[in-house]
Structure formats: structure tokens, C-alpha cells
Amino acid sequence: MNIKDYGFDYYFGTEDIGGTPARITAVNKGRFGIVSDFGEGYAVLKGREYYHEGESFPTVGDFVLIEYNKNGDSRIIKTLKRRTYFSRRDPDKGRGEQAVAANFDYVFIMQSLNHDFNPKRLERYLTAARQSKAEPVIVLTKADLTDDYLPYIIKASGAAEGVKLCIVSAKTGYGMDELLPYLQKGKTLVFLGSSGVGKSSLVNALAGEKIMDTNGIREDDSKGRHTTTHRQLIMLKNGVMIIDTPGMRELGMWDISEGLNEAFSDIEDLSKCCRFRDCRYENEPGCAVRQAIKSGELDERRFESFRKIKSEAKYSSDSAEYRRQKEQFFKTVTINERKKKKEVY
């Protein structure tokens, strides 16, 4: 086995630090699946580097350096720099950043042609994908469920102007050829989409065999159960790698300033024409954005989606900082109280 087959190259380097390069293939409760020149195995974090020296915690797709152990779990000693990176607000802790995937070339933003189709969610995923620096591709799945694609194409194109759009059916094979340009040996794809969107079915179709379990969807609302329980990297026989993530119907934004401007470049361009540089797009005179909405050049629904995502991202950032300051305040109070009690004693 050669780690270069998994996408490792000179970009990641080793920074003249001892250790064996490996790639994270799965993350599950503090234990990591890895692959290296020694083959597949498992690893745990080396405590001092990660819990005391601030090393970035690895996620699926990361390249790391390990202390190889042929008789048990190896130890991860360093996370190498990332080419691309996707993260979200930690849904368990309610604050802070949670790594989701790293070092991928394309982001397949998936929505199905049924009740799951949601332009607002599409805009949220696109914002995060743009922030990651990888190339986004919109994949509309389950084409066998409808004969009229045009309404979906119009809405998807309006939400993601200039992004490649593919309509496919894993069941019938329709449109699968459109994905071939992205299925190159050594390339890594990351799948984003809510439960029931057909990620597992698409993985099986691309692999040409059943390598992931699939579940059906409820007919009344087209929602499905999660078939992926943890993040994992899958190597197909043709050398293409796929990072699958648990279904995320709601995506908490985290540090998406650049991605937001790219995903909503039309609004960004309009804002440059506003009279005031700090325009809030409300009642300011000379607001080019409001004028575009009034003239019909800009869809007000799209603008409200932009404001909502921007506001949520700011809240995530401000909220995390507020909680950090609050925790520090009470920590200081506790220390001072202990000092006073000691002096009195």
C-alpha cells in the first residue's frame, strides 16, 4: 500500500518532523481509522501534543504523522496542514468549531427531486463549500421520481449561479456520466446532504457494488433515517475517494465570511455600489441592494437568506467569544475567592 494513492504529495510535507505519514479514514469516539504505507489500522491521539500543546484535532481526510505500532493502536503526533477544510458549529456542545472533513477536491452538494429539495439549504451548503476552497458541484438525485426537471433547475441555478449542476438517478443510471469528470484517481469527493437524499445509493452506484447500507424514505415527507453513523473516507476500486458525513439537515455556520461573499457574489457586487460603505441594506439612501430588490433585479427571498446566514455566522462567532469571556470571568472570581479564604484562614 502506498500513501500517495490516498492523495499524499509534497504539499503536505512532514516539516522535518519524525513520524510516518498517514491519512485519517474514519473518526469514531476518539479512535481513528488510518491508512499508511504499513496498511490500514487504528490510532489514538498523543495526549501531550493535542491536549496540552494545542495541536489541531484531526478529522476524516486529514494527513497526519504517526508513531507506528504494529502490535496495536498507533499514536498520532501531528496534523499536517490542510489544502481544503470544512467545519461547522459543534452540534453537541452548542458552541465551538467541529471539524467535518479535510483535503477534498470537490464538494457534492446533494438534494433530491422530492420534498427534500430546499433552495435555502442549498445556499447554506454552498456558502460552506465556497469557504472550504474546494470546487462545489450540485447533484440533484432521484431523477426517477419526476419527469419535470425544469422547476428544480431554475431554483437551483438561482441559488447557485455559475455552479455545475448534475441531475442523476442512482436507481436507473440516468445522468451518471455527468459525474465522470470528477471521478479521477487520487481525487477526493465530500458528500453533503440531509438524511434520505440518496448519498449511500450514489456511493454504491459509483462503486459498482453495494458498499453502504441504504434506507427507504417516508412517502409523506420524503425524509429518511441516517445510514451513516460516523464520518468516513471510502476508497473505490478506481482510486477515487469519497468522504461521507452523517446527514445534516441543519448546518451551523462557522467562519464563512469568504464563502458567504462567493456564494452570494451578486449581492456582494451590488453592495459595492451602495452610497455608504457600512450600509445595512435597510433605509439608507442610495442603497443599491434595496433598489435592485425594488426593480426585480434581485430576488428578495435570496437577499433574506443572505442576511439570515450572515446573522447566524456572526452569532456563532460572537456567542463563542461571549461564552469564553464568561467562563474566564467566573474562573477568575473562583480563584480570587479561594485567595480570600486562604488569607482569612
N, C-alpha and C positions, 0 to 999 in steps of 0.2 A: 504493500500500500504506500502511496506517495501523497504527502500533504499538499503538493502542488495541484493534484487532481481536485482538491477541495477549494481551489482558488487562492492559495497562498502564493505571494510573489514578493518582489523586492520592496514594494510599497510599505508592507507591514514591518519588515526588518526584524531585528532582535535587539537592537540598541546595545550590542556588545555585552549583553547580559547572559549568563549561563542559563541553560534550560532547553527543553525540546519544544518546537512549535507544534501546536495542536489547535483544532477547531472545536468549538462547542456545538454539539449536535442536539442536545436536549437539556432542559432545566426542570428539575423537579424536587422542590423542598430542600434546597441546599446541596443537592448532589447533582453533578453534571455529567452528561454523556459527552465523550470526547472521541476524536479520531486524530491519529498522528501517524508518523512513519512506522510506528510499532503496531498499528492496527487500531481497532475500536476498544474502548474501555470506559472507565469511570474515574472521576476526580472530585476532590473537595478543595475548598479554599485554604490556603496557608494563612492562618489566623493573623499573624503579625502584620503582614503586608496589607491585608484587606480590612481588618478591624481596628488597626492602630495607626497605620501609615497612610490611609486614605486612598488606596488603590481602587480604581473603578471596578465595581462588581460586574462580572461578565454576564452576557446574555447569549441566547442562541444565535449562532452566526459569528460570534467573536473569535478572533485568533488570540491565543494565549500562549504563555510559556509555562511548561510544567516540569516538575521533578518526577520523572517517570518511575513507576513502581510496578514491576512485572508480577508481583505477588499480591497485589491489592489495589486500592484506590491511589492514583497518582495525586500530587498536590499542585494546585495552580498557584504560581508565584507572581504572575504579571499579566495584565490585559493589554494587548498591543493596540496601537492607535487604529481608529475606525475610519473606513472610507465613507460609509454611509451609516446612519443611525436613526432609529425610530423609537420614541418613548412616549409615555402618557402619564397622566396623574395617577398615582398609585390608588387603585380602587379599594384595596383592603385597609390601608392606613388613612385614606381620605386626604392625604397631603403628601408632598414629596414626589419625586420622579421615579417611575418604574421603567426599566429598560424592557423593550419588547423584542427587538431584532437588530442585527448589525451586519454590515458588509454585504449588502444585497445590491443587485444591479437594476432590477425592475420591481415596481410595486403594482401588483394586480389588484385593483380596486373592484371588488365584485358585488354586484347586485343582481337579483333575479327578476325576470319579467313576470312578476305577480304582485301580490300585496306588499312584498318586501321592498319594492322599488321606492326609493326616497331621495329626491334631489338634495335635500338639506343634509342628509347623512353623507351623501356623495361629496358635497362641498367640504364637509368636515374631514373626511378621509383624504381628500385631495390636498387640503391645507397641510396635513401632517406629512403626506407623501412628498410634497414640494419642500418642506422643511428638511426632510431626510437627505435631499440632494440626489436621490435616485430618480429614474425615469418612471412616471406613472403611466399605467395603461388601464383603461376602463373596460372591464369584462362583464357584459350583461349575459347572465346564464339562463338556462332553462328556456331556450328559444322555442322548444317544442310545445310550450304552454300557450302560445299566442300566434296568430297569423298576421297581426298588425304591429310591426316594429316601430313605425314612424313616430307615434306619440312619445315612445321611450327615447328614441334617438334625439328628438327635438329637445326634450327636457334634459337629457344627459349632456348634450352638446352645449346647452345654455349654462349648465352648472360647471362645465369643464371645457371651456373653449380652447381649441388647439391641442387637446389631448387625444391620442389614438383611442378609438372606440371599437371594440370587437363584440359581436353578438354570436354566442355559441350555444350548443346543446351537447352536454356530455353523453346524453342518452342516445341521440341519433347521429352524433358526429358532425352536425351542421356547424360550419364556421371555424372548425378547429384548425384548419390550415392557416387562418389569420394569425395564429399564435406562434407559428413556426419561426419567424424572425427572432423571437425572444428565447427560443429553446436551443441555445448553443452550449456546447460542452464547456464546463467551467464557470458558467454563469449561475447566479443565484437569484431566485424569484421569491418575493414575500407576498403572501395572500392576506388581504384584509377584507373582512365582510362579516356580517352578522350570522348567527346560527340559522341553519336552514337555507343558506344561499347557494349551497352546492359545491363548497370547497373540496370536500372529500371525494365527491363524484368526479370533479375535474381532475384532481390529482390522480385518481385511478385511470381516467381516460388518457391522460398524458403519459402515464407509466405503462399503459397497455396491459395492466393486470390489477387485481384488487390488492392494494397495499394499505388501504384505510377503510374502516367501517363507515357505513352511511346509514342515516336515519331518514325516515319519511317526514313529511310536513303535514300540519293540520290544514285541512281544506278551508276552514272558515277564515283564518288569518294568515296563512302561509308561513307560520312560524315553526321553527324546528328546535330540536334539542341539541345541546352541544355534543359533537362527536370527537372533538379534540379536547383533552383534559389538561395538556401542558404544551408549552412551545417546543417545537422540534424541527430539525433540519433533515430532509429526506433526500437521498441521492438516487436519481433514476438511472436506469441502465444506460441511457445515452449520455451520462455525465452531467446532466442538468440537476441543480439542487433547488429544492423548494422549502421555504420556511413557512410552516403553517402555525397559526396562532389561534387560541380559543376565540370563539365568536364574540365580537364586541359590538353590541347594538348601540351602546353609548360610548363615545370616545372622549375621555377627558383630555383637554388640550394642555400642552406643556411647552413653553418656549417655542412658539410658532410664528414669531414676528416676520421672519423672512418668507416662510411658507405662505402666510396669510397674504402678503403683498403679491406673491407669484400666483396664487390660486385665484385672487381677485384683482388681477392686473388691470382690468378695465376700470374698477373703482379707484385704484391707485393712480392711474393716468388722469382720471377726471379730477382727483383731489389736487393734483399739481396746478390746476387751473383756477382753484379757489382763490379769492382775494386775500384771505388770511391763511398763513402757514399752519396755525394751530386750529383750523376750522373743525368744529364738532358736528358739522352737517345738520344743524338744526335750524336756527332762524338767522344765521349770519348773512349779511348782504353779500352778494357776489359768490354764493356757494354753487360751484359748478356741478356738484353731485346732485343737489336738490333740483337744479334746473334740468339736469338730464332725466331725472325721475318724472318731472312735470311734463317734459316733452315726449316721454315714452322711449327715450334712448336707453335708459337703464330701468330694468325691472325692479320695482320697489321690494318685491319679495326677496330678490337676491341681495339687495342692499341691507335689509333687515337681518338676513342670515349672516352677512359680513359683520354687522355690528354685534350680533349675539356671540359669534365665535371669538371676536376680538375682546369682548367684555369678559367672556368666560376665561380666556387665557390670562387676562390681566388679574382677574380674581384669583386664579390659581397661583400666580406669582406673588401677589400681594398677601394672599391668605397664608401661604407658606412662610413668608417673611414675618408676618404678624405673629404666627404661632411660635416661630423660632425666637423672636424677641420676648414673647410672653413666657416661654419656658426658661429663658435666660434670666428674666426678671425674678421669677419665683425661686430659681436656683440660687440667685444672689441673696434674696430675702432669707432663705433657709440657712445659708452659710453665716449671714450676719446674726441670725437668731442663736445659732449654735455658739458663736463667739461670745455673745452677751451672757448666755447661760454659763459658759465656761468661766467668764470673768466674775460673775456673781458667786459661783461655786468657790 
